[in-house]
Amino acid sequence: MSFIDDAARWITIISCLAIAGGVLLLINKRPELSGRMKFLGYMLSVLLLTLALLSMLALSDGTNMQWQQSLVRVGLAVVNAVGAVALLTNLRALVNLPLPAQVASEQRRLTLELATVLQRYEMALRGSNVAIFTQDSDLRYTSVSKPLFGFPVEQVLNATDAELLGDARSGPIHLLKREALMTSELRKGETEVEEYGTKRWYDLHIEPLRDLSGATIGLTGAAVDVTERKENEQHLRLLMRELTHRSKNLLAVIQAMARQTARHAGSIDEFVEIFSARLQALARSHDLLVQEGWHGASLNDMVRSQLGHHFDHERSQVTVSGPDIFLKPEAAQNIGLALHELSTNAAKYGALSVPGGQVAISWARRVPEAGGGFELSWIEKGGPPVTPPRARGFGSLVIERNLARALDGKVDLEFDPTGLHCSVSVPEQHLTPGR
């Protein structure tokens, strides 16, 4: 029995030392444990070490070690008391500790939620003009959300800007990123990149990438494609220059209109009426140009704008036919004024002054061998007999001289007894591609 008793004490000693060492190792490996959990662990370790010490003393000769055993028993009692108090005060926290199955379930839920958020994030980036990227301290790309600078994701990863864009193009980008890396501060900038022969602009937002200790280990940033904004800004500047130029021309046209109208008007009331109508015709042409951003105007839209009131009747006296042709702004303005003068003359003296009169407006493209461009034809019939005027008025000047001079074209105005015929030839340089 003595042998068995000694063996049991040795097993107790070794087990206590092993458990105490395991608990201390666990506390050291899990620094995120709360202070309460660490305190309970230390108390358990002390309790086990005290128990092991007591067992070791029990193996010795009892006569000389009784006072030492008594001292260890007192210490063990103190440790037990403190441990009991600590256990009771932290009992609720221990009871609320999640079970392994609960931890695994919560981990799966968080993983699914994170995957869902990541999927939404990637979907939002794919549908936008923003590319999110990260780079290491050598400025090599470690991640990118979508193709960047016209390069696929596979080619961007583990590459530098110099390897993608060349030293010349990547120089400003490299300086900007190197400065953000060295100063650990936010940096912003713009860069111009040529993609598939087309220039594109990117707005760069760069921030330092830090680890858990706060040290800068690389960069994270966003590249926003602002090409459309840049093109709109360039177009706006062009429009402002064009507006200044055209405002001067418009003032000159209005002054000429005022002088010629006053020269041929018999009274102030007649001047106001005719001049106002011509200003309205000019305004209608400008309305079409504004709608198209001053790129030009459709010839079909121009005809219907200037003769709109003649199309409102159930039996229109005007027929229009021709292909889709887009006029440059200057050509649109001059042809609009000419159409207004022709329609005004027809409404006063020509085919549109009687119910049975007809006006046929047609146009056709000219073949490249003939110089390109197009020919416009205005033919009246069914109106009062036509006699050539004794003197040319402002309308005739606008149609014959001004239109031919402004468009480098040719204008033929024939006062045929059966109706007025007007033919206009416009060169190709006054046309522009469609919308």
Salt bridges, closest charged atoms under 4 A:
ASP5 OD2 - ARG9 NH1 2.30
ASP6 OD1 - ARG9 NH1 3.77
GLU32 OE2 - ARG30 NE 2.22
GLU106 OE2 - ARG109 NH2 2.58
GLU113 OE1 - ARG109 NH1 3.08
ASP161 OD2 - LYS177 NZ 2.93
GLU163 OE2 - ARG140 NH2 3.15
GLU179 OE2 - ARG187 NE 3.07
GLU185 OE1 - ARG187 NH1 3.56
GLU190 OE2 - ARG229 NH2 2.77
GLU190 OE1 - LYS230 NZ 2.99
GLU192 OE2 - LYS199 NZ 3.45
GLU194 OE1 - ARG169 NH2 3.57
GLU207 OE2 - HIS205 NE2 3.00
ASP225 OD2 - ARG200 NH2 2.92
GLU233 OE2 - ARG229 NE 3.53
GLU242 OE2 - ARG246 NE 2.43
GLU292 OE2 - ARG435 NE 2.80
ASP301 OD2 - ARG435 NH2 2.80
GLU341 OE2 - ARG278 NE 2.80
GLU400 OE1 - ARG392 NE 2.67
GLU428 OE1 - ARG365 NH2 3.12
